[in-house]
Amino acid sequence: MGENTQDGNPGKWFKINIPYGRKYDKTWLMNSIQSHCSVPFTPVDFHYVKNQARFFVQDVGTASALKDVSCKIYDEENRKISIFVNPSSVPYSVRYKLEPEEMEQLKLTMNKRYDVSQQALDLQCLRFDPDLVGHDIDIILNRRNCMAATLQIIEENYPELLSLNLSNNKLYGLDGLSDIIEMAPTVKNLNLSKNELNLVWELNKMKGLELEELWLEGNPLCDTFPDESTYISAIKNCFPKLLRLDGQELSPPVITDTDTPCLLKPCKESYKGSDALKSLVLQFLQQSSLWECFKESRNMKKSKDPSLCVQPLKHTKHVGSLCVLPKTQHDLSSFLVDMWFQTVSTFFLPRAAPESHGGYCCLLLKWRESLRVLFVPSPGHSSPSLPAIPVYAS
């Protein structure tokens, strides 16, 4: 399908659809696609259609390369991300791109509204600015071509912009504003008050923006929450570093730097058994897949092969071999828990021999993605102490 491009040269446009793309962070999604694509590309008119993420590219080679990326990217839930490529007409923002003289007048208008000392740009009620109306230029920021032109001028002329006021522009969607993450990443104060935003997920389109202050009062979405705390929580979920919302000071964010290396507190030595028993325990761990599971790291989420962590309980010979070990006692203060748990419950594992009425009481710590079982002695039994034997199950 031949179309005229924005520079007048004939070419083909292709529409790129990503099912359920709305649930992914835009920056992460586009960076992932770029890193897997064999050719560099510039996405045009990125926006959302229901749950889909959509953008356009020009050139059949780029379209073919993007098609090859389909199902090669995995999300946090280990699900493949599909990418569908289809021929398309010229994108809206390209077809209705502002003329050079319109862009120049818009730039002059924005310059008058820019406060150099505060690095602040006031674009409230932009459509009704006398300079634009006088030149018969209709700038409606709900239209992607108008928002794209505005962000382009911001990127080229105000690279250190800190504050942006978009109040009173009748905004009901933020598809066009999603590009602010790349084109104006320095913005810390954003005013979206007195618009027509109905749903909080519109804000997710700017989730990568590190805002410190946000104004939303006067939007219908503010009335969709049962109380103020729920409202604040939902907004902070989009912008974790937010310090002020609608002029109200918020509690400072709690930042956990999981990438910073730290020393783990060593376990206390509590082993009092014989070397023979110690050797037996080590032999069990080495012969089972537990040894492989924790050879690289005790952190189950960092396991190179997660399937190894569920294999021990699938092989009865490994679990059954525990029953030949003497009953044990443990120093509870020596337990080192590497992952947060949600619930705690207890249960009993019967002894292997039917005639035995004894049992091992197990403390079950349940995590979101795994279970860690620590074997401790049943009440009423006494025996030499052994180190705790961790057993993992899915």
Secondary structure, 3 states (H helix, E strand, C coil): CCEECCCCCEECEEEEEECCHHHCCHHHHHHHHHHHCCCCCCCEEEEEECCEEEEEEECHHHHHHHHHHCCCEECCCCCEECCEEEEECCCHHHHCCCCHHHHHHHHHHHHHCEECCCCEEECCCHHHCHHHHHCCCCCCCCCHHHHHHHHHHHHHHCCCCCEEECCCCCCCCCCHHHHHHHHCCCCCEEECCCCCCCCHHHHHHHCCCCCCEEECCCCHHHHHCCCHHHHHHHHHHHCCCCCEECCEECCCCCCCCCCCCCCCCCCCCCCCCCHHHHHHHHHHHHHCCHHHHHCCCCCHHHCCCHHHHCCHHHCHHHHHHHHHCCCCCCCHHHCCCCCCCCEEEEEEEECCCCCCCCEEEEEEEECCCCEEEEEECCCCCCCCCCCCCEEEEC
